[in-house]
Amino acid sequence: MDKAHNINKFYALLLILLGSFGFIMRYVELGDMQFTALIPAVFGLILLSFTNGIKNENSVIGHLAGVLTLLLVVMSAVMLTKGLVAEFSLGRKQIIFLFVIAGGIYSLRAQFLYFKAQRRRKAKLK
């Protein structure tokens, strides 16, 4: 699973699962329909739709996926630090943020290496 499109697909599915898990657990525990828990799932759906573009080496879609992943990692890092400072505990929400951050960093690393290799291939063709 070393290709950027495979890692993107895996990360998108992870986001969909984590968002759905957070939404369902919130509903089971509190009986509350907290739709903001579905934000990772929405990001996951968008990234999943970008998978074919990344596979076909569409640089615009690849860069959009990178920017979207970076945005999600930064948002999750901010929310994680906010939650840790306020609660001083590592609960379900903080663990989900950690998974999103770790997966996002791995995905960004793969995309960066992919773009670097793509530039080398194009430079050799010229």
C-alpha angles and dihedrals in degrees: 000000000000098000117102094232092053092050090047090051092048092048091047091052090047090053092049091050094045093048092048091046092051092048094048094045091050090052093047095047101040106012087236124134100220104182093185086074086070093063093097089049091053090049088048093053091050092048091046089055088054094056097091091047091053090047090052090050095245101167095199093056090042092053092045089053090050094049092046091049092048090049091051092048092050092047091049092048091052092048092046094053090044091052095045093050093047099043105022089214138098103236133164093281094051092048090053090051090051091052091048092049096045093046091045093052090049091048093048090049091053092047092048092051090046093053090047091052091045091054091049091052092050091047091053091052092057 
